[in-house]
């Protein structure tokens, strides 16, 4: 069985000009609706409007406009949304918002934007003038975004196309996001369902005495027990770099360690990247063996993006296929917003 590995690489959005400048909104015409898709992170708030409509009985969509706002520029989350929604040519009724953090009963307190306090989806919908808003975790949105890949979004590295079957999604960044994507029957036909998992919280995957020494070093330096995601993801990178011999004045940031290691410009950085890749590869292979995802494993996240040159160089070790995946968070938000439209039976 050939297993696929997919890698997200392009930026989520290019900032667009405002679509229309209108004083008021007109009602949606029969058979068409405008939905809001949003991806809220610690750095940027990305917003998009899509028109959803029926054509010959088939639900289709068209992108209208987009906007990127700096998270730090918004005293309240709704500040980024209200002005953007005024640019819509017609009233926006529903939306889906991806946010970084755990969501419980439609509420979230974002760890990297605590100034906004507790956000609740029903209250937020009222503040921005929508009938209904659905909050979802950012990695859940990324996983749903896999469902909406277009042929032009995909670049195959070694010629193996994606298939309709069980898919797995891995996203190493600050932590390790993991999910499973399965197909299920619905009233509108087959659609995907995301099953989150906590693979990042299992014990580290070790294969040598040096691996064990590095884990002990990370635990000693960080003061925290080391689980899988803390063995190679973002916060662990400086500790891994520190473990290897180097000049006393070397003080590299995580992004510098990865970039110099990939470019082979510094021996300690190169050894750190080699270790990170070895652990990452074990994670990919182990997750593959656990799930047997014939539809492929999709790799996303900031660490994946940083390691792309290194991954391409070593891809033969995985006997896998790789694809570029853009703006998955917003694509996933669109999936959920369209499902709300189906539930409301307003199209």
C-alpha positions as CSV (number, residue, x, y, z in Angstrom):
1,X,0.0,0.0,0.0
2,X,1.3,3.4,-0.9
3,X,0.6,6.1,1.7
4,X,0.5,9.8,0.9
5,X,2.0,12.7,2.7
6,X,0.8,16.2,2.0
7,X,2.6,19.4,2.9
8,X,1.0,22.8,3.3
9,X,3.2,25.6,2.0
10,X,1.6,28.7,0.6
11,X,0.4,31.7,2.5
12,X,-3.3,31.6,3.7
13,X,-4.3,34.8,1.7
14,X,-3.2,37.6,-0.4
15,X,-4.8,40.8,0.8
16,X,-7.6,41.9,-1.6
17,X,-9.1,45.3,-2.3
18,X,-12.6,45.9,-1.0
19,X,-15.2,44.4,-3.3
20,X,-17.9,47.1,-3.1
21,X,-18.5,50.3,-1.2
22,X,-22.2,50.3,-0.3
23,X,-24.3,52.3,2.1
24,X,-26.7,49.5,2.9
25,X,-27.3,45.8,2.2
26,X,-30.0,44.3,0.0
27,X,-31.6,40.9,0.9
28,X,-30.2,37.8,-0.6
29,X,-31.9,36.6,-3.8
30,X,-33.6,33.3,-3.9
31,X,-31.1,30.5,-4.4
32,X,-28.1,32.4,-3.3
33,X,-26.5,33.4,0.1
34,X,-23.4,35.1,1.3
35,X,-21.4,33.4,4.1
36,X,-18.6,34.5,6.3
37,X,-15.4,32.4,6.7
38,X,-12.8,33.5,9.3
39,X,-9.5,32.2,10.7
40,X,-8.4,33.9,13.9
41,X,-4.8,33.4,15.0
42,X,-2.4,35.0,17.4
43,X,-0.9,37.1,14.6
44,X,-3.6,37.7,12.0
45,X,-7.3,37.7,11.6
46,X,-8.2,36.5,8.1
47,X,-11.7,37.1,6.8
48,X,-13.4,36.0,3.6
49,X,-16.9,36.3,2.1
50,X,-18.2,33.5,-0.2
51,X,-21.4,33.5,-2.2
52,X,-23.2,30.2,-2.0
53,X,-25.8,29.4,-4.7
54,X,-27.6,26.6,-6.5
55,X,-26.9,25.9,-10.1
56,X,-28.9,23.1,-11.8
57,X,-29.6,21.6,-8.4
58,X,-25.9,21.6,-7.3
59,X,-24.6,23.9,-4.4
60,X,-21.7,25.9,-5.6
61,X,-19.7,28.8,-4.2
62,X,-17.7,31.8,-5.4
63,X,-15.2,33.9,-3.5
64,X,-16.1,37.5,-3.2
65,X,-13.6,39.4,-1.1
66,X,-11.0,38.9,1.6
67,X,-9.2,41.0,4.4
68,X,-6.3,40.5,6.8
69,X,-6.2,42.4,10.0
70,X,-3.4,42.2,12.7
71,X,-4.7,40.6,15.8
72,X,-2.9,43.1,18.1
73,X,-4.8,46.0,16.3
74,X,-8.2,44.8,17.6
75,X,-9.2,45.7,21.1
76,X,-12.3,43.5,20.5
77,X,-12.6,40.6,18.1
78,X,-15.7,42.0,16.6
79,X,-13.8,45.2,15.5
80,X,-12.2,43.2,12.7
81,X,-15.5,41.8,11.5
82,X,-18.0,44.7,11.6
83,X,-16.3,47.0,9.0
84,X,-15.5,44.0,6.7
85,X,-19.2,42.8,6.7
86,X,-20.3,46.3,5.6
87,X,-18.5,45.7,2.3
88,X,-20.8,42.8,1.5
89,X,-23.2,43.5,-1.4
90,X,-26.0,41.8,0.5
91,X,-26.7,40.8,4.1
92,X,-24.5,38.1,5.5
93,X,-26.6,35.6,7.6
94,X,-24.2,32.8,8.7
95,X,-20.5,32.3,9.4
96,X,-17.9,30.0,10.7
97,X,-14.9,31.2,12.7
98,X,-11.7,29.1,13.3
99,X,-9.9,30.1,16.5
100,X,-6.7,28.9,18.1
101,X,-7.5,27.0,21.2
102,X,-10.0,24.5,22.7
103,X,-13.7,25.2,22.3
104,X,-16.3,23.9,24.8
105,X,-20.0,24.4,24.4
106,X,-19.5,27.1,21.8
107,X,-17.1,29.2,24.0
108,X,-13.3,29.8,23.9
109,X,-10.7,31.8,25.8
110,X,-7.8,32.3,23.4
111,X,-4.5,31.9,25.2
112,X,-2.8,34.3,22.8
113,X,-5.6,36.9,22.9
114,X,-6.8,36.9,26.4
115,X,-7.7,40.6,26.2
116,X,-10.9,39.6,24.4
117,X,-12.1,37.6,27.4
118,X,-14.4,34.6,27.0
119,X,-15.8,34.4,23.5
120,X,-19.2,32.8,23.0
121,X,-20.6,32.1,19.5
122,X,-24.2,33.1,20.1
123,X,-23.2,36.4,21.7
124,X,-20.6,37.0,19.0
125,X,-23.2,36.4,16.2
126,X,-25.4,39.2,17.7
127,X,-22.5,41.6,18.0
128,X,-21.6,41.3,14.3
129,X,-25.2,41.1,13.1
130,X,-25.4,37.5,11.9
131,X,-28.1,35.0,12.5
132,X,-25.8,32.2,13.4
133,X,-22.0,31.7,13.9
134,X,-20.1,28.5,14.6
135,X,-16.8,28.5,16.4
136,X,-14.4,25.6,15.6
137,X,-10.8,24.9,16.6
138,X,-8.2,26.1,14.1
139,X,-6.8,22.6,13.5
140,X,-10.3,21.2,13.1
141,X,-10.8,23.8,10.4
142,X,-7.6,22.9,8.7
143,X,-8.7,19.3,8.6
144,X,-12.1,20.2,7.1
145,X,-10.2,22.3,4.5
146,X,-8.6,19.1,3.1
147,X,-12.2,18.3,1.9
148,X,-12.2,21.3,-0.4
149,X,-8.9,21.0,-2.2
150,X,-9.1,22.0,-5.9
151,X,-6.8,20.6,-8.6
152,X,-5.1,23.9,-9.0
153,X,-4.3,23.9,-5.2
154,X,-2.3,20.7,-5.5
155,X,1.3,20.1,-6.7
156,X,2.3,16.5,-6.7
157,X,6.0,15.9,-5.9
158,X,6.2,12.3,-7.0
159,X,3.1,11.8,-9.1
160,X,0.8,10.0,-6.7
161,X,-2.7,11.6,-6.8
162,X,-5.0,11.8,-3.7
163,X,-7.8,9.3,-3.2
164,X,-11.2,9.3,-1.5
165,X,-10.5,7.3,1.6
166,X,-9.6,7.7,5.3
167,X,-7.1,10.6,5.6
168,X,-4.9,11.7,8.4
169,X,-3.7,15.3,9.2
170,X,-0.6,16.2,11.2
171,X,0.3,19.7,12.1
172,X,3.5,20.3,14.1
173,X,3.9,23.9,15.2
174,X,3.8,25.1,18.8
175,X,2.3,21.7,19.6
176,X,1.3,18.7,17.5
177,X,-2.2,18.9,15.9
178,X,-3.6,15.5,14.8
179,X,-6.9,14.5,13.3
180,X,-8.6,11.8,11.2
181,X,-10.8,12.6,8.2
182,X,-13.5,10.1,7.3
183,X,-16.3,10.1,4.7
184,X,-19.9,9.6,5.9
185,X,-23.4,9.7,4.4
186,X,-25.5,12.9,4.8
187,X,-28.8,14.2,3.4
188,X,-26.7,16.0,0.8
189,X,-24.6,13.0,-0.1
190,X,-21.1,12.0,1.1
191,X,-19.2,14.4,3.2
192,X,-16.2,14.4,5.5
193,X,-16.1,14.3,9.3
194,X,-13.2,15.3,11.4
195,X,-12.2,13.1,14.4
196,X,-9.7,14.9,16.6
197,X,-7.1,13.0,18.6
198,X,-4.4,13.6,21.2
199,X,-1.5,11.7,19.6
200,X,0.8,14.6,20.5
201,X,0.4,13.7,24.2
202,X,1.7,10.2,24.1
203,X,5.3,9.3,25.2
204,X,8.1,10.4,22.9
205,X,9.2,8.0,20.1
206,X,12.8,7.1,20.9
207,X,15.1,4.8,19.0
208,X,18.6,5.4,20.5
209,X,20.5,6.3,23.7
210,X,21.1,9.7,22.3
211,X,17.4,10.3,21.9
212,X,16.9,9.4,25.6
213,X,19.7,11.8,26.6
214,X,18.1,14.6,24.6
215,X,14.7,13.9,26.2
216,X,16.3,14.1,29.7
217,X,18.0,17.3,28.7
218,X,14.7,18.9,27.5
219,X,13.0,17.9,30.7
220,X,15.8,19.3,32.8
221,X,15.9,22.6,30.9
222,X,12.2,23.1,30.6
223,X,11.1,21.8,34.0
224,X,8.3,19.9,32.3
225,X,7.6,16.2,31.5
226,X,8.4,15.5,27.9
227,X,5.5,14.1,25.7
228,X,5.7,13.6,22.0
229,X,4.9,17.1,20.9
230,X,7.4,18.5,23.4
231,X,10.1,16.3,22.0
232,X,10.4,18.0,18.6
233,X,7.8,20.8,18.1
234,X,8.4,24.6,18.5
235,X,9.2,25.0,22.2
236,X,11.6,22.1,22.1
237,X,13.8,23.4,19.3
238,X,16.0,25.8,21.3
239,X,16.7,23.0,23.8
240,X,17.6,20.5,21.1
241,X,20.0,23.1,19.6
242,X,21.4,23.8,23.1
243,X,22.1,20.0,23.5
244,X,24.7,19.9,20.7
245,X,28.3,21.4,21.1
246,X,28.6,24.9,19.7
247,X,30.4,28.2,20.2
248,X,29.6,29.7,23.7
249,X,28.1,32.9,22.1
250,X,25.6,31.0,19.9
251,X,22.1,32.2,20.8
252,X,19.8,31.2,18.0
253,X,16.0,31.6,17.8
254,X,13.9,28.7,16.6
255,X,13.3,30.0,13.1
256,X,17.1,30.7,12.7
257,X,17.9,27.2,13.9
258,X,15.6,25.6,11.4
259,X,16.6,27.9,8.5
260,X,20.4,27.5,9.1
261,X,20.0,23.8,9.7
262,X,18.1,23.2,6.4
263,X,20.6,25.4,4.5
264,X,23.5,23.5,6.3
265,X,25.1,26.8,7.4
266,X,25.8,25.8,11.0
267,X,26.8,22.4,12.3
268,X,24.8,22.6,15.6
269,X,21.7,23.8,13.7
270,X,22.1,21.0,11.1
271,X,22.3,18.4,13.8
272,X,19.3,19.8,15.5
273,X,17.3,19.8,12.3
274,X,18.4,16.2,11.6
275,X,17.1,15.1,15.0
276,X,13.8,17.0,14.6
277,X,13.3,15.4,11.1
278,X,14.1,11.9,12.5
279,X,11.4,12.3,15.2
280,X,9.0,13.8,12.8
281,X,9.5,10.9,10.4
282,X,8.8,8.4,13.2
283,X,5.6,10.3,14.0
284,X,4.4,10.1,10.4
285,X,5.2,6.4,10.0
286,X,3.7,5.5,13.4
287,X,0.5,7.5,12.7
288,X,0.3,5.8,9.3
289,X,0.7,2.3,10.8
290,X,-2.0,3.1,13.4
291,X,-4.6,4.4,10.9
292,X,-3.7,2.9,7.5
293,X,-5.0,6.1,5.8
294,X,-5.2,5.1,2.2
295,X,-6.3,8.7,1.4
296,X,-3.0,10.0,2.5
297,X,-1.4,11.9,5.4
298,X,-1.5,15.6,5.1
299,X,1.3,17.6,6.8
300,X,0.5,21.2,7.7
301,X,1.7,23.7,10.2
302,X,4.6,26.1,10.7
303,X,7.3,23.5,11.4
304,X,6.3,21.6,8.2
305,X,6.6,24.7,6.1
306,X,10.0,25.5,7.5
307,X,11.2,22.0,6.8
308,X,10.0,21.7,3.2
309,X,13.4,21.7,1.5
310,X,14.6,19.1,4.0
311,X,11.5,17.0,3.6
312,X,11.7,17.0,-0.2
313,X,15.4,15.9,0.1
314,X,14.5,13.0,2.3
315,X,11.0,12.1,0.9
316,X,12.2,8.8,-0.6
317,X,12.6,7.5,3.0
318,X,8.8,7.6,3.3
319,X,8.0,6.3,-0.1
320,X,5.2,8.9,0.0
321,X,3.5,11.6,-2.0
322,X,3.4,15.3,-1.0
323,X,1.1,18.1,-2.0
324,X,1.1,21.9,-1.5
325,X,-2.0,23.0,0.4
326,X,-3.1,26.7,0.7
327,X,-5.5,28.5,3.1
328,X,-6.9,25.3,4.6
329,X,-8.3,27.1,7.7
330,X,-10.6,29.3,5.6
331,X,-11.5,26.4,3.4
332,X,-12.5,24.4,6.5
333,X,-14.5,27.4,7.8
334,X,-16.4,27.4,4.5
335,X,-17.3,23.7,4.9
336,X,-18.9,24.4,8.3
337,X,-20.7,27.6,7.1
338,X,-22.2,25.7,4.2
339,X,-23.4,23.0,6.5
340,X,-25.1,25.6,8.6
341,X,-26.9,26.8,5.5
342,X,-28.0,23.3,4.7
343,X,-29.3,22.9,8.3
344,X,-31.2,26.2,8.1
345,X,-32.7,25.2,4.7
346,X,-32.3,28.8,3.5
347,X,-30.8,28.1,0.1
